[in-house]
Amino acid sequence: MTRREFLLATSGACFARAVPFSPEEMRSFWLFRLLNPAVLHIYPVGTARLHCTTGTRQWIVEGGQSLTLTRTSDPVRICGPAGESVSCVLEIPNVIRRPYSGVFTVQGHGESVLPIVSMGCETATGSIVAAELPVSIAPIEALRAQAVVSRSVLCATRTPRHDAHADPLVHHLLDERFHVIAVGTGVALPDADAHAV
């Protein structure tokens, strides 16, 4: 069992009786909000097939293919064949490239393109912990504490995290400090202003 699996299992057990909650309940998060990307490239990971849907068409991106979206592109929903989470890499050319897992909605937002990822609460908890602490070297007690805090916020606030005014604390942590939800290495961009929240 990896540290992440152990952490997810133990943090879930802490709340099993205290908070009525479905682990499959989805949470939504902005990605790359402050970077204001004009162009976004999306690549499937491994054998993943990205099922893309707009209001007028459907198509599949797989293998070595990529999907390029701009602020003028129609809103696109990206998921697995049955609407489930899918693994892909999101890239702002020459800026950042990150792996994610979830159901994605990508739409124009002013002068930029705005990706939103939806994922289960347990996946979100593990991803937040990985983005906040170096999972491979952080003490297990620190990982547990971060998991409890992250899951508490996710359970206590049922509104989508991509609604900027719904949850200013989480919005600040995920957006202004560049601690985006990342599934993979768990490395977040450094803080320009390392103040405590």
Helices and strands as residue ranges (DSSP letters): H 3-14, E 26-30, G 33-35, E 39-44, E 49-53, E 58-62, E 67-70, E 76-79, E 86-92, E 96-109, E 112-120, H 121-132, H 140-156, H 168-171, I 172-176
